[in-house]
Amino acid sequence: MPTANARKGSETERMVAKYLAHEAFPGADRRLREGRADDQGDIDGVPYTTIQVKYVAKPALQAWVTDTLKQRQNAGNPFCLL
């Protein structure tokens, strides 16, 4: 059973994907393979861009930036968003 924080994070990822799909990227969708060694971000379907979504009370920006850059590299994308 996922924790309350995991559920909030998943819901936030779905909201971001839905917004992106509605506004400009109809193929945007939540990626379900997070946490793997070859993690490529949380949102798929935005060309050339890796997207990492966070919903937390306590920020850890440096670790998140490092993770997002690694995910961008895994995906082979030139751009990333956190």
C-alpha positions, 0 to 999 in steps of 0.5 A, a space after each residue: 500500500 503506497 504511503 500518503 506522500 507517494 499517493 500525493 506525488 502520483 496524483 501531482 504527476 497525473 495533474 502535470 501530465 493532464 495539464 501538459 496534454 491539454 495545453 500543448 502536448 497531447 501525448 503527455 502522460 505519466 511515466 510508470 517506471 520511476 525509481 529504476 536505475 535507468 529512470 527517465 523522468 516522471 512525464 513522457 510525451 514532451 519532445 526532447 524534454 525530461 520532466 521530474 515532478 516533486 510534491 514535498 514539504 521539505 525541499 532537497 533541491 541539489 539532490 533533485 537537480 542531480 537526479 533530474 540531470 541523470 534522468 535527462 542523460 538516461 533519456 538522451 534528451 537535451 532539455 529537462 524540467 524540475 
